[in-house]
Amino acid sequence: MRCIAHRGFAGLYPENTLAAIEQAGQRAAMIELDVRRCGSGELVVHHDETVDRLTTANGRVADMTATELSRLNIEGSGEGVPSLAEAIEAVPADVGLDLELKESGLLTDVRDRIADVDRDIWLSSFDISIVEAASEQTDCPVVLLVGDSSEAGIERAAGLGCAGLAPHWRLVDFALIERAHRADLGVYPWTITDVERAETFAKMGIDGIIADDPVACIEE
């Protein structure tokens, strides 16, 4: 069962930072990171539209330069918002990447950035239009994220040629796993925080988990 570090194990480390990536790379098979475009045009790694939740600053990522973002202090860690290029460079060579595209208009630049990267890279999104474009325009495995209707999610993911479905963990049961597997979709629930739930999903035949804490990662 593949363990995917959610934002670099956001329950333990300052999320989406280089420090989190380096630490998560020691325990996870893949690291999930959130990608946005900042005000100066570069791709950066940050979950929210604004920096308000994680820093003492205020403002939209889309209105700030990459330099300004790099100088912020994420969760008091001393770590700033990294560029996607810096984040990729920080990932250990034997660890994969799940890049969640948080907004439209990123795909061409993401595709160019990862073109020469020799590692397992997935693209994921909640946005159907982004998932559709990623499936059509890249060779990367694409995963559809869903937070509500799992049945509709399976139909959409299968119809778009996705490799996987990432539902909220509360949506996962044997029926969902069976339907997804019949459609040739891997199932990767989010966000798992404890080993008991991870063990339950492993017994159910899940393909992997998106985890906030490395304690949930079961040794294979």
C-alpha positions in Angstrom: 0.0 0.0 0.0 1.6 3.2 -1.2 2.1 6.0 1.4 1.7 9.5 0.0 2.8 12.4 2.3 0.0 15.0 2.2 1.8 18.4 1.7 4.9 16.7 3.1 3.2 15.2 6.2 1.4 18.4 7.1 0.4 17.1 10.5 4.1 17.0 11.6 6.0 19.4 9.4 5.4 22.9 8.1 3.3 22.1 5.0 4.5 22.4 1.5 8.0 23.6 2.6 11.4 22.3 1.6 12.0 21.1 5.2 8.8 19.1 5.0 9.7 17.6 1.6 13.2 16.5 2.9 11.7 14.9 6.0 8.8 13.3 4.3 11.1 11.8 1.7 12.6 9.6 4.4 9.2 7.8 5.0 6.9 8.2 2.1 6.8 6.6 -1.3 5.4 9.8 -2.8 5.0 13.4 -1.7 1.8 15.4 -2.5 2.4 19.1 -3.1 0.0 21.9 -4.1 0.9 24.0 -7.1 -0.2 27.6 -7.8 1.1 30.6 -9.9 2.4 33.6 -8.0 2.2 37.2 -9.0 5.6 37.2 -10.8 4.6 34.3 -12.9 6.5 31.4 -11.4 4.9 28.2 -10.2 5.1 27.9 -6.4 4.1 25.3 -3.8 1.3 26.5 -1.5 -2.2 25.2 -0.7 -4.3 28.2 0.0 -5.2 31.2 -2.3 -3.8 33.4 0.4 -0.9 33.3 2.9 -3.0 34.3 5.8 -3.5 30.9 7.5 0.1 29.9 7.6 2.0 33.1 8.1 1.8 36.5 9.9 1.4 38.2 6.5 -1.8 38.7 4.5 -2.5 38.6 0.8 -3.1 36.5 -2.2 -0.4 34.3 -3.6 -1.4 35.5 -7.1 -0.5 39.1 -6.0 2.9 38.3 -4.5 6.2 37.7 -6.2 8.2 34.5 -5.8 10.8 36.5 -3.8 8.2 37.9 -1.4 6.8 34.4 -0.9 10.2 32.9 -0.3 10.8 35.4 2.5 7.6 34.4 4.5 7.7 32.3 7.6 5.5 29.3 7.3 4.0 28.2 10.6 6.9 29.9 12.4 9.4 27.4 10.9 11.6 29.9 9.2 10.7 28.2 5.9 9.3 30.3 3.1 7.1 29.3 0.1 9.2 27.4 -2.3 9.1 27.5 -6.1 8.0 24.2 -7.8 11.5 23.9 -9.2 13.0 24.1 -5.7 10.5 21.6 -4.4 11.3 19.1 -7.1 15.0 19.4 -6.5 14.4 18.7 -2.8 12.6 15.4 -3.3 14.9 12.3 -2.9 15.6 10.5 -6.2 13.7 7.4 -5.2 10.5 9.2 -4.1 7.6 10.1 -6.4 5.6 13.3 -6.6 1.8 13.9 -6.7 1.3 17.5 -7.9 -2.1 18.8 -7.1 -3.0 21.6 -9.5 -4.9 24.2 -7.5 -6.0 26.4 -10.4 -6.3 26.4 -14.2 -3.6 27.7 -16.6 -0.8 25.7 -14.9 -0.6 22.6 -17.0 1.7 23.7 -19.8 4.3 25.1 -17.4 4.0 22.1 -15.1 4.5 19.8 -18.1 7.6 21.7 -19.2 9.0 21.7 -15.6 8.7 18.0 -15.2 9.7 17.0 -18.7 13.2 16.0 -17.8 12.5 14.8 -14.3 13.3 11.1 -13.9 10.9 10.0 -11.3 7.3 8.9 -10.8 5.0 11.9 -11.1 1.2 12.1 -10.9 -1.0 15.1 -11.5 -4.2 15.5 -9.5 -7.0 18.0 -9.0 -10.6 18.4 -7.8 -11.3 20.4 -11.0 -12.7 18.2 -13.8 -11.5 20.5 -16.5 -7.9 20.4 -15.2 -8.1 16.6 -14.9 -9.4 16.3 -18.4 -6.7 18.5 -19.8 -4.0 16.7 -17.9 -5.2 13.3 -19.2 -5.2 14.5 -22.8 -2.0 16.6 -22.8 0.4 14.6 -20.6 1.7 11.1 -20.2 1.5 11.4 -16.4 -0.9 9.2 -14.4 -3.8 11.5 -13.4 -5.9 11.3 -10.2 -9.3 12.8 -9.6 -9.8 14.2 -6.1 -13.4 14.0 -4.8 -14.9 15.1 -1.5 -18.5 14.3 -1.9 -20.1 11.9 -4.5 -17.8 8.9 -4.8 -20.1 7.1 -7.4 -20.1 10.1 -9.7 -16.3 10.5 -9.1 -15.7 6.9 -10.3 -17.7 7.5 -13.5 -15.9 10.8 -14.1 -12.4 9.5 -13.4 -12.9 6.4 -15.6 -14.4 8.5 -18.4 -11.4 10.8 -18.4 -8.9 8.0 -18.5 -7.6 8.6 -15.0 -5.3 6.2 -13.3 -6.8 6.8 -9.9 -9.5 8.3 -7.6 -8.7 10.1 -4.4 -11.8 10.3 -2.3 -12.2 11.6 1.2 -11.7 8.7 3.6 -15.2 8.8 4.9 -16.5 7.9 1.4 -14.5 4.7 1.2 -16.1 1.3 1.7 -15.8 -2.1 0.0 -18.3 -1.2 -2.7 -16.4 1.9 -3.7 -13.1 0.0 -3.9 -14.7 -2.8 -5.9 -16.3 -0.4 -8.4 -13.1 1.6 -8.8 -11.0 -1.4 -9.3 -13.5 -2.7 -11.9 -12.9 0.6 -13.7 -9.1 0.1 -13.5 -8.8 3.0 -11.0 -6.5 2.9 -8.0 -8.1 4.2 -4.8 -6.1 6.7 -2.6 -8.2 8.1 0.3 -7.3 11.4 2.1 -6.4 12.5 4.7 -5.2 9.6 7.0 -3.8 10.5 10.4 -3.6 7.2 12.3 -2.2 3.7 11.8 -5.5 2.0 12.8 -7.4 3.6 9.9 -4.5 2.8 7.5 -4.5 -0.8 8.6 -8.2 -1.1 8.1 -7.9 0.3 4.6 -5.0 -2.0 3.8 -7.1 -5.0 4.7 -9.9 -3.6 2.5 -7.5 -3.7 -0.5 -6.8 0.0 -0.9 -4.0 1.0 -3.2 -2.5 3.7 -1.1 -3.2 6.5 1.4 -2.7 10.2 1.4 -1.4 10.7 5.0 -0.8 13.7 7.2 1.5 11.8 9.6 4.2 9.2 8.9 2.8 7.1 11.7 0.0 6.1 9.3 2.5 4.6 6.8 2.5 0.8 7.1 5.7 -0.9 6.3 5.3 -3.1 3.2 
